[in-house]
C-alpha cells in the first residue's frame, strides 16, 4: 500500500468508519485501537493525533441533530486528511488501519449497503444504494482506451 491512491483510499474508508463509530457507545474500543495505531509515531505525536480525534468527536456529538449530516461530512474530510498524512509518514500502518475500518464496518451489523474493493486494476466498480465517498476520485474511460 505504498502509493498515494491506496493511502487515500484507506484513509477515506477508515475516516468514514470512525465517524460512524464516534456517535456509538462502542467508541472507546475504536478510540483505543486508533491510539495503538498512532503510537507508531511516538508518544508525543500520538497524543496530538488523539487530541484532534477527540475534538472531532466532541464536535460531532455536540452538533444539533439537524446539522449532524453536514458535520459528519466535514469531519470525514478532516479525518481523512489526518489519517492520510499519518499514513504518508507510516505507510506500514495502512494494513492495520484497513483492518480497523473493516472491523468497525463488520460490527455495524451489516446495516445499509456497503462495499469495499481492494487492489482493483483495469476494472470499474459501480456503487449504489447509499452515500458514496469517492475520496480518491472516479476516473472512467471507455474500454477501447485501455487497450
N, C-alpha and C positions, 0 to 999 in steps of 0.2 A: 504494500500500500504506500509506495513511496511517492507517486506523482500527485500533483496538486488536485486533480479532479477526484481521485479517490479520497483524499483528505477532506475535501469539501463535501463529498457525498456522505462520508462517515459523520462528519461534524453536523451536517444537516439532519440526518436521521437521529443522531443522539440528542441534538437540541430539541427536536420535536418530542422525543420520548421523555426527556427530562422536564420539559414544560408541562406535559400531561401529568407527570408524576408529582409535580410541585403542589398541586391542589389536593392531593390524596393523603390519607392517613399513613401510607407506606413511604412517605417522602424521606424519613430518616434513613431507611435502608438504602435508598438510591443515593442520598447525600453521602453516606459512609463509603459507598463504592466509588463515587466521584472523588472523594477525599483521598482514598488509596491511590487512585489514578494520578491525581495531582502531586502526590509525594515523589513522583519521578523527577520533578523539577526542584526538589529540595523543600525544606520546611517553610522557609520564608515565602517562596513562590506559591506553595500550596495554600498558605494562609491567605495570600492576596487573591488567588483564584477563587477560593471558597467564599471570601467576603463578597466578591462580585455575584456569585451564585446565590448567596443568602439574600443579598439586596434585591436581586431579580425576583426571588420567591416572595419577599415581602411586598414588592410592587404588585405582583400577581394576586396574592391572597387579599391584599388591601384594596384592590380595584373594585369599583362598583360593578354589579352584575351586568348592566347594560354596556359597559366598556370592556368587559373581560375578553371578548374576541380580539379586539384591537390591541389590547395589552399583551395578550398571548402572542400575537403575530409579531409585534415589535420585539418582545423578549426572545422569541425564537430566533430572530435575525441576530440580535446581540449575542445570544448564547452560541449560535453557530460560528460567529466571528471569533469569539473567545476560544471555543474548542478547536477551531481550525488553526488559530495561532499557536495553541498549546501543541497540537499535533505537528506543526511545522518544526517546533523545537524538539519534539519527542515522537518521531514517526513510529517508533516501536510500540507506542501506546495505542495505535489505531485499532489493532485487533481486539484489545481489551475493551476499548470504548465501544466498538461494534457489538461485542458480546453483551456489554451492559445494556445497550439500546435494545438488543434482541430480547434480553431477559425482561426488561420493562414492558415491551410490547406483548410478550407472551403472557405476562402476569395480568395484562389488561383484559384477559378473558376472551379475546377474540372479538370484542365489540367493535362494530364498524368494519369497513373494508380496509384491509392493509395489504401491502405488497412490498417486498424487498427484492431487488435484483442486483446481484453482485457479479462482477467480472464479465459484464456483457460486452462483447466486441462484435462488431458487424451485425448488430441486431437492434431492433426497436422494441420498446416496452410501452404499452398504452395502459394508463391507469385511469380508472373511472370508479364512481361510486362514493366519492367523498372529496375532501380537500386535497389538493396536490401541492407539495412543496418541492419545487424544482430548484434546489439550492445550487446545482451545478449547471442549470440551464438545459434547454432542449435543443438539439441540433439534428434536424431531419434532412435527408436528401433522398432523391429517387434511387431505386436500386441500381439503375444504369450508371449513376455517378460513382458508385463504389467499385465498379468493375474495371 
